[in-house]
Amino acid sequence: MSELEVLETGPLSLIQDLGRPGYLSSGVGVSGAADRGSAKLANRLVGNDENSACIEVLMGGLALRAPQVTIVAVTGAPATALLDGIPMGHASVIVMQPGQTLRLQYAQVGLRSYVGVRGGVAVPDVLGSRSTDTLSGIGPEALKPNDVLPVGTAATNFPNVDVAPVPPMDAGTLSVRVIDGPRDDWFTNPEALTTGVWAVSPDTDRIGARLNRHGDSPALVRTSEAELPTEGVALGSIQVPPSGQPVVFLADHPISGGYPVIGVVADEDIDRIAQARPGQLIRFTTA
């Protein structure tokens, strides 16, 4: 089994695959990569199964050294990848020779980059997944300098592709589709969700993208301040606490909650919410 040496981690670097489904009845959430599409692409580029564990990097700043030949790919937020100081293509296959160092600069758009490694990051799994759940603490710890990551043996044929043509990430206002309910009747003006725009709060994390009202559009107003019985909540649920500022649940969201869910983000748009930076504007549209 080969290895990768961690030199620097940036603000936060985590091991993520596609999560651990099937344990909701035991109180364990799915977790997994916040931007599932980018994680899958990183694995496809290096010839892995899409569910292989990769590295999720917040903003950038990760540095890795390869003691042996290692094939990697960087997807998601376009943090420039430097191989011994030489810029590499984004969403492309990168071959690291023994002793070479890969460094990710800080991305100017998007929030999370993904480093796929041929063979996958082979840390021990917990309940069938190598994902780090930041809410429950299940899974491997966040990476730190001097960590040595085991790399598995590739099980599939290497794909005949050098680079994936991915569209550029949008730094402007994101248009996000939302399905109404199930608790939109708890608001006097549920239409306010799709009126005007919302700004991503600096408090956003893997649990949820917290939103603040931007401009002079109306706030969400509840019909009652009564306590809602705790019920299950899904990935992409838009929960509204008493403050009236919505929270879009992301990968490490709690599996139940007592605040009303006014709507649920369409599954195809959840990855885009996970890449929205603090201050970026979001406009909800009815799916």
N, C-alpha and C positions, 0 to 999 in steps of 0.2 A: 504494500500500500504506500502511495506517495503522500507528500505533505505540502502545505503552504505555510509560510511564516508570516505572521501579522506584525507589521512594523508600526503602523499608525491606524487609528480607527475613525477619525473625524468625530462629529458630534455624537453619532450613535450608529453602530454597525451590528446587525443581528443575523443569525442563521434563520432562514425561512424556506419552507416548501409550500405546498398548497393546503397545509393544515391537517387537523385531526377530526374529520366528521364522524358522527355516530355516537358521541358521548354527551349530547345535550341533556339526556335524562339523568345523567350523573353529575350535572352541573359544570361540565367542561365545555368551553366554547371551541369553535373550529380554529380560530386564529389563522396563521398562514400569511403569505405575502399580501401586503396592502394593495399593490398593483399586480393583480394576478396575471394579466396579459404580458406585462414586461418580464415577469419571472419565467413564464412559460417560454417566451421567445429566447431568453438567455440560455435556457436549457436546450432548446431545439438547435440553436446555433453551434453548441459544442457537442451535439450528438447524444444528449441525455434524454431519459424519460422526462416529460414535462413536470412531474412531481418531485424531481430530484431537489435536494437542498442546495440553495445558493446563498449569497450574501446580500442582504438588503442594507443599503447605505443611505443614511439621512444626509442630504445636501452634498456630500462628497468628503474628501479628506482621508479616504482609506489608502493604505500602502501595503502591498504584499510582496514577498520575495519567494521565488521558486527555487528550491534546491535541485530540482530535476525538470526536464521538459514538461511543461504544463500548458494546456490549452484553455483559454478563458474567453468570455465575451461580456461586454458591458451594455446594458439596455436601460430603459426607463429614463429618468431625468438625465439630460445629456451632459454629464460631468466629463470633461476632457480626460481621456486616459493616456498617460505618458508611460511608455515602456523604456526605461533607462533614459528618460528625458525626451524621447521622440513621440510626438502625438500619434495616436492610433485612431482608426475610424470608429464611430459610434455604431453599436449594433453590428459589429463585425467580429470575425474570428481572429484572436490574438494568440500567437505562439510565444510563450515565455521560455527562453533557454535557461539552463542551469545558472543560478546566480543573478538573473535579471530581476528588476524590481518594477512593479506596476503601481503607479500612483494616480489616484483620481483627484483632479482639481475640483473646485466647488462649482456646482451647476448654477447657471444664471436663470434657468427656468425649470419648473418641476421641483419635486421634493425628494423623491426616492429613486436611487439607481440600484441596479441589480447586477451582481457579478456571478455569472454561471461558470462553473469549473467542470471540465470533462471528467466524468466519474462521480461528480457530486461531492458535496462536503459531507463526510461520513462520520459526523459526531453521533453519539448514541441517541436513539430515538426514545421518545416518551409517548406511550399510548399510540404507537404507530406513526409518529410524526417527529421531525427534527425542528419544528417551528418553535420560536420563542414567543410565548404569550405574555405580554407586558402587564396585563391586568391580573392574571392569576399567578404569574411567576413560574408556570410550567414550561419546561424546555430548557435549552442551553442558555447560559448567561450571555449578556452582551459581550462582544469581542473586546479584548484589551491588548495593548502592545505586548509582544513576546509570546502571545498565544501561538500554538502550532496546530494547524487544522489538518486532520486526516482527510485524504482524498480517496474516494472509492475507485473501483475498476469499472471502466466504461463497458456497458453491456450491449450497446447498439452500434450499428454501423455509423461511421462519421458522415454527415450530410455533405453533398456536393454544392456548398454555398459558402461564399466568403463574407457577404454582408446582406443585411435585411433592409429593404427600403421602407423605413418607418416614417410616418408624417411627423413634422416638427411639433413639439408641445406648444400649446397656446398659453401665452402669458396674459392675454386679455380676459375679458368677461367670458366665463364658461356658461354655456346653455346646457342645463341638466334636466332630463325628463324625470317626472315624479308621478307616481300612482297615488291617487287620493286615498285617505283612510289608513287604518281602520277607525281612528278616533277623531276624524275631522269634525264630527258633530259636537265635540267638546269645545269648539271655538265659535265665537260670534261672527268672525270674519275669516273663515278658512281660506278664502280667495287671496288674503294678504300674503300667503306664502309665495304665490306666483305673481305678485305685484312688486315692481321695482327690483332691486338687487340686494344681495347680502354679501358681506365681506368676511373672509375667513379670519378667525381670531388667532392671535399668537399662541393661544392655549391649545391649538389643535395638536393631536397626537395619533397614535395607532388605535386608540379606543374610539375616538370620534373627531370629526371636523366641526368645531364649534363656530357658530356664525353670529355676526353682529349685523343689525340693520344698518344699511348704508343709504344716506340721503334722507329725504323726508317722507318716504312711503310709510304706510300705517304699520304699527306693531301688531303682533298676534295677540288676541284677547280671548281668554277662556270664558266659557259660559258659567263655569262653577269652579270654586277653589277646593271642592271636595277631593278626597284622596281616591285615586284610581286603584282598584285592586291590582296587585302585581300580575303581570302577564308576560308571555314570551315576546321577545323582539328579534327581528331578523337583521341580517346584514343590509345596510342601506336605509334602515328605519330613521325617520326624522322625528326625534323625540323633542318635546317642548317643555322645559321645566318652568317653574313659576316666573322666572325672569322674562319669559317670552322670547328668549334667544335660542333658536333651534340648534340641535346637535345631530349631525348625520353620523350614524354608527358605522365604524370601519372594522378592520379585521379583528381587533381584540375587544370588541364591544361586549358588555354583559349580556347574558342570555335571557334576562328578564328585567323588567323595570316597572315603576309605578307612575311615570309621567305619560300623558297621552301622546300617541304617535299620530301626527297629522297626515303623514304620507310616507311613501317608501320610494327611494331612488331606483330607477330602472337598472337592472343588473348590469347592462352594457355600459352604464355611465359611472358605476361605483369606482372603477380604476381611475377615472379622471378626477373625481373628488379626492381620492387618495394622493394625487399628485399636485393638488392645489396648494399654493404657498400662502402663508399668512399675508393678509392684505389683498389677496386676489378676490375678484368679484364673481359671484355666482348668480345666475338668473334661472329660476325654476320654471319649467313649462309642463303643462299637463300631458302625460304620455297618451 
